[in-house]
């Protein structure tokens, strides 16, 4: 029975990840080979970090249209509240983050992935669920919705270093075996 519940939850979350249940049309931005955004609309929105009064918010009370700092919630899907809180919450709104990247050849169960870890300075610009007991390192890591563009921008598997990036459409996937994602808009600086 437990395996059936896990299978159903996994299928539900995967469906939400790929369809964006409750979200508006996907206007993801393309990244060219130099890591620069091709979408002129990004320039119009501004990408200066907006410090959040608090980067933590409650997924249990979050609603479409709510703002957390410079980001607006466009999807809320609570998968389960008991025995463990699980949810998918997607935001729109560009923000600039600094941290480290690593292009894994074989990341956990997902294979070839570029993972970005937000540094201590930038974590205040990233929404985080207060519904979990403590903000852990997993909540400060995310992959990219277009991993091919991220791989081109950050380099071949095994590449790693520091970077400042602009992201949009950040998505919290708070469930076992899933990680958070974001659209890579621009690589501002890369070491």
C-alpha angles and dihedrals in degrees: 000000000000091000090052091052091048090048092050092047091048092051091047093050093045089051091051092048093054100036102033095224109221093008129128123245113306110252097174117171123238120230119213125219092274091054093251122137116251092197111094090196089074090064090054093053095053121228103219110133115259110209110228119230081227125355089209122088136165115259088193092065100028116121137188110280096024114135126224105187109307093343128089123209112242100166132034120176118163105197097183139351097185136084087359129006111247126174147154115219122176127195136191124209129093121250136173119238135179126207142099133306133202127186105215120201091204113016111185107291097336102071121209107027140153109221124193121202116201115227126232092262095054101040089088089066094057122080113239131187116252088195092084121079095245137359103252134189091263090065090055094055128077141169127219127260090224102043092175092060090045091051090052091048097046103033141243125333109291093037114131139160146111124307146169112220142174116228135182136183093036112192127199111209102186101183137098115284095011129100133201119268140199140180112255106228101171142349101223096180134358131186 
